[in-house]
Amino acid sequence: MHVTGTHFTDRTDAGRRLAARLGHLSGSDAVVVALPRGGVPVAAEVAAALGAPLDICVIRKLGVPYQPELGMGAIGEGGVRVLNDEVMRLGGIAPDQLADVERRERAELERRARRYRGDRPPADLRGRTVIVVDDGIATGSTARAACRIVRARGAARVVLAVPVAPRDWTDRLADVADELVCVATPSPFFAIGEFYGDFSQTGDDEVLSLLAEARGERPPAPVALDREVELSAAGVRLPGHLTVPADARGIVVFAHGSGSSRHSPRNRHVARQLNRSGLATLLFDLLTEAEEPDRSKVFDVGLLGSRLTAVAERLTALEATRALPLGLFGASTGAAAALHTAADLGPGVGAVVSRGGRPDLAGPDALGRVTAPTLLVVGGLDGTVIDLNRRARARLRCESELAVVPRAGHLFEEPGALDQVAELAGDWFRHHLGAPGDPFEPVTQSS
């Protein structure tokens, strides 16, 4: 088929037309897996039409150094790497050049995987039909890597589906997929984008919004800043991760508990929910790697609180956060550090939330000086900590609530328990930091 000019209006149009070719899979136990970022808008239409769940397979093309758009291979999650030997040979690519490109792309792959997945596990593909979707095929390296990845994750049948591809695409990819589906195979074929009226880059915000919509969730707020940072506090450098949604209404700094770090899956889960509702977050390590084994420092609330205070003050000097009202979220011993900082900064802190925390470790003097509205969240099965939180709350002179999540333990590992924590924290921060949201309604209030 010879095609000239535009063939698809945009990726949404391409997805709808591709979905029409996949009707025979409707009602099957299929999962649609998109290749970010351009494949996600296409796949979202396919998943919606088939009534299938939507997942992603994070892939990064390995572009020829002097012509990045030309793929010499691709890498994927799980350490998968696929190389195009012909492109490598014709391009005269040396091993050190390949290593440089792979190192750079691997870092970006890991960033995107964290951004898109967070702590959500990939969809369970075992024994299922998996429809791998991209916005088109050029060299086929990325699609090949994706098919190999889903096969390794247990897919019983792999269907590779794209809106447009070169005529010989089936010859190139028949060995990695059980079925190949394509709307158009134009000739000549120079680039995928030439067959789209709008082939503008798909951004992270659009990807996150489409994935959230497919899960039936509220789309996340657009993100203006999302990166690793290093902050100075009392002469030490502390690593952290700062996320600032566009038009953020406040920022929440996380104080991790004993033995935890900025990589804590529980705090990262809560942070993402806060980001989704338009709140910026900073997750950072209260101790350096060298200090972490020292248990005396892990429980030194004065040290932890002083560092949290220094970092909170540092945010006022950063352009992205200087005008944002400040909230503190503490877990375990981090809750005591958060209250220590709230006492020191007074009106500089707009709200505090403790998750399964030990606010009692802040001490009676600090508790009595806290002016920020404080929410203490504990699990209903965590009897000892409930009692400690009640005693600590009795010493607070500020507005406070004690919310008990029913049938939850200390770490909130029960299904849905951490989501309730995130919802409670989000409502509390939005209400007290001036961000839009519903009034706070505790799950269960203990007096």
N, C-alpha and C positions, 0 to 999 in steps of 0.2 A: 504494500500500500504506500503510495507516494503522498506525502502531506506537506503542504507549505503553509506558513503563517501560523496563527494562534490556533491551538486545538482545545485548550481548556481556559476558561475565564480565570480561575484561580485554583488553589488547592482544595477548597471546599467543593467547587464544581467537579473537580477531578475525583474527589472522594465519592460523591454521589453517583457518578457514572461508573466508577469501579465497583461500588456496592451492587449495582444492577447486574454485574457479571458474576456475583458471588451468591446469588439468591439460593442456589442449591445447598448452601451451608447454613441457611437460616433454620433455627430450631435444633441444630446440632450442638454438641458439647464443645463449641469452639471458643477460642480466646484470640482476640485481635492484638497483635504485638506491633507497635509502631517504632520506627527508627527516628529518634529525635534529631533535629528539630522539625525539619520540613515534612517528615512523614506523619507527624501527629495530626495535623488538620485533616489529612486524607483519611487516616485510620479512624479518626473520631466519627466521620460520616459512615464508614463501613461498619463500625461497632454499633452505632445507633440503628442502622438499617437492619442488622442481623440480630439485634438484641443480645449482643455478646459483650463480655467484659473487655475493657481496654487496658493494656499494659504497655510498657516500653522496653526496648532493648537498646541500651546505650552503646553506641558505636562511634568511633572516630576514624575518619579517613586518614591514611598516611599519604599526604600529598608530596609529589616530586618537589624538591627544594626550590627549584627555579620556576616551577609551574604548579603552585599548590592545588589548583583545581583538578589537576590530573592525578588520579589515585594510583599509587604504586602498591597499595594494600590497605588493610584496615585492622583495627584492634577493637576488642570488645571486653565486656565484663567477664570475670573469671579467667583472665590471662590469655584469652583467645587472640591469635594473630594470624591473619591471612595475607599472603603476599602475591602480587601479580608478577610472576617471574619475567614475562615478556616486557612489561613496562620498565622493570628494574634493569633489564639487560639493555634495552634500547636507550634508556636514559643514562646509562653508565653510573648507576647509583652505587657509591662505595659504602661499605659496612658502617663507617663512622657517620656518614650522612643519614643513613637509615636510623641509626641509634639516636641521633640528635632529634630527628622528627618524631620518633616514637616516644622519647622521653617527654617532649613538649605535649604531644597529644595525649599521653597517658595521664598527665596531670590534669588536663582539661576534661578527660573522660571521668576521672574520679570526682572532680568538682561537679560536673553535671549529674552524675549518679547521686551524689549527696543532695543536690538541689531538687532533682525530680522525685527521688524516692524517699529521702529522709530515712526514717527507720522502718518504713513499710517494707515488708518482704516482697519479693517478686511474686507474681501470680503463680500458682501451682499448675504446671503444664503437664504433669505426669499423666500419660494415657490419653491426652486430649489432642484435638485437631488445633493446630496453631497457624493463624493466618498472619504472616509477616508482611507488613505494608510500608512502603516508602513512596516518595513523590515521583520517583522515576528511577530507571537503571541507566547508568552510563558504562563504567567499566565492569560493574558487578561485584567489586571487592567488598563493599559494605554489605550488600545483600547476602553474599556468600558467608561472611562472618556471622551475620544475624541468624541465618538458617542453621549454621553449625552450633551456635550458642543455644538456641531453643531446642535443638535435637539433644544436646548434652544435658539440658534440663528436663528431659523425659518426654518430649512431645512424641506422640504416637504417629502423627501425620503432620507434615509441614506443607503449607500452601504459601507460595510467594506471589503476592499480588501488587501490581503497580499500574499507574495510569498510562505510562509511556516507557518504551524501551527500544533499543535497536532491534533490527530484524533477527539477528543471530543470538538474541539473549537466551533463548531456550537451549541452544547448543552449549552456551557457557555455564548455565546454572541447573541443568536437568539433573546433575549428580547430587545436588544438595537439597532439592525439594521434590516432594511427591506430586505436586501439581503447580503449574505456572499459569497465572491469569494476568492478562494485560488488555487495556482498552485499545491502545494504538501502538503500532510498530512502524513508525515512519522511516522513510529513506529519501534523501540522506539524513543522517543523524549526527549532529555535532555537539549539542548540549541539551540537557533536560529543559532548561529555562526557555529555550526558543519556542517551545510548544505551549507556554503559559502566557496569558495576557498580563497577569500579575504574578511574578515569581519573587517578590520581595522576601527578605529574610524573615523566617519565623523566630520570634524572640522567646526567651525563657518564660516571660509572663504569659504569653499565649499558650505555651505548652502546659504550664501549671494550671491555667484556667480550664483548658480542655480536659485534662486528667481529672481535675476536681469535679467538673460537670459530669463526667462519665461515672464517677463514684457517687453522684448525687449529693455532693458537698457544695458549700458556698465557695465560689472561685476566690483564690487568694488576691490580696491587694497587690498591684504592680510594685515591683521591687526596684528601688533606685540604687541601692548599694548592698552587696552581698560578698564579703571577702574576709580572709584571715587578717588579723591585726596583731600588733605587739604593743603592749602598754607598759609604761614604767610606773612602779609603785614602791616607794621607800627603798630605792636603790636597786631593785631587781626588775627584770623584764619578764612580763607575763603574756603568754600567747592567748589569743581569743578569737572569736568569730562574731563579726558585726553584720547584722542584717537590718536594713532600713527600707521599709516600703515607701513608695511614693506617697506624699501627703500624710506621712506618719503623724499620729496625734500624741505620741508619747514613746518613751523608751523604757524597757524593763531589763535590768541587769540581773543576771543569774549568779547566785552564790552557791556553789556545789557543796555537797556534804562530804563527810569523811570518806577517803578512799575513792572519790569520784573525780571527774574532770569535765572539761567543756564538751567531751565526746559522750557524756552520759545520754543513753538513748531515751531515758524518761524525760530529762530536761529538754532535750532537743525536740521531742514530740510536743511538749507544752509550748516551746518557743515557736514552732511552726504554726500552731493554732493561733498564737498571739499575732504572728506576722500576717496570717490570713485575715485577721480582723483589723489590720491597719496599725499595729504596734511594732515599733522597732525592738530588737533584742540584742543583747551582748552576752555571750557565753564565754567565760574566760577561766583560766586556771588560777586558783588562789595561791598555789605553791609552785615552785619550780620543780623540774624533774629530780634535781638533787635533794630537794627538801621532802618530797613525797614519802620516802620510807621512814622519816622521823615522825613517830606517832605523837610525840609531844607537840610538834607543830600542827599536826592534823586537828588537834583539839585545843589549840591556842586561840581562843575566840578573840582576844585582844589583837593578836597578829593578823588573823583573817579579817577582822573588822576594819583594822587600819588600812589594809590593802584594798579592801572593797571601797572604803571611803575615798582613797586616793584615785582609784580608777573612776569612780562616780564623778569626782570633781574634774577629772581629765576630760570627760565627755563634754563638759561645757566649753572646751577649747576646740573641739572638732566641729567643723562647719556643718556636717550632716546631722549632728545631734545637739548642738548648743542651745537650740530654742525649744527642745522637747521636754515636757514634764517627766520627772524621773520616778520609776517604780522599782522595787526590789523584790526578787523572788528567791527564797532560800529553801534548801532541802537539808534535812539532818542538821549537822553542825553549822551548815551555811545559813540556816534560819537565824541562829544566834548572831552570826556575823552581820546579817542583814539588819537585825534590830539594833545592833551596836552602831552600825552606820546611820540608821534612821535617827538614833538618839543624837549622834554627833552633828548631823547635817540639819536637823530640825525641819523647818518648812521647805528645805531643799529637796525633801523626799515626799512625793505625793501619795504613795500607797505601798504597802508591804503585803506579800503573800508568803506563807510558810507551807511547804508540802511535807508531811510526815516529819516535821522538824523538831528540834530541841530548843525552843525559844527560852526555856528556863536557864540554859547555859549562858544567856546574855547577862544574867545577874539582875538583882532587884533595882540597882541604880539606873542601869541603861533602860530597863523596861519602863521605869517610871518617867523617863525623859522622852520617850517616843511620842511624837505628835501625829505621825502619819497613820491614817486608817489602816488597820491591820487585820488580815484574814488568816486564821489558822485552820488548815485543812488536814484532817487525820483520817485514817481508815477505821471503819467500825470494828474490825477485829484486832486493832492495835491498842489493847486496853491500857497498858502501862503508859504509852505515849499520849493517849487521850487524857489521862490523869495529869501528866506533866504539863500538857498544853492548857488544861483548865487552871492549874496553879499559876502558870505564867500569865494567862489572860487576866487573872485577878489582880495582877500587879500593874497592868497597863492602865494608863489614864486617858488614852485616846479612844476613838471609835474603834470597836473591834467586833469580830464574829468568830465563832468556833463552828466550822462546818464538818460534819462527819459523813464520810462516804460509806454507805451501807455495804456490808459483806466484803470490804476491802482490807487487805493487810498492810503492813508497814511500807512495802515498796509499790503498792497499787498495781500488782501484776495480774490481777483478776481481769477477765474480759470486760472491757468498757470502763474500768475503774479510772484509768489514767485520762480517758476522754472526759470524764466527769471533773477531774481535777483541772484540766485545761479549760473547760467551760466555766467553772467557778472562778478561776484566776482571770480569765478574759473579761468576764462580767465585772469583777471587782476593779480591775485596772481601768477598763473603759469608763466605769462610773466615776472613779475618783481622780483619773488623770484628765478628764474632760473630753475623752474620745467618745464618739457616738456608740450606743449599745443599749441593751435592755437593762432595766434596774436589776440590782443584785438580789438573787433569791437563793439562799443556801439550800443544799441538798437536805441536810438535817442540822438543826442548830441545837447545840448543847449549852446550857447555861451553867 
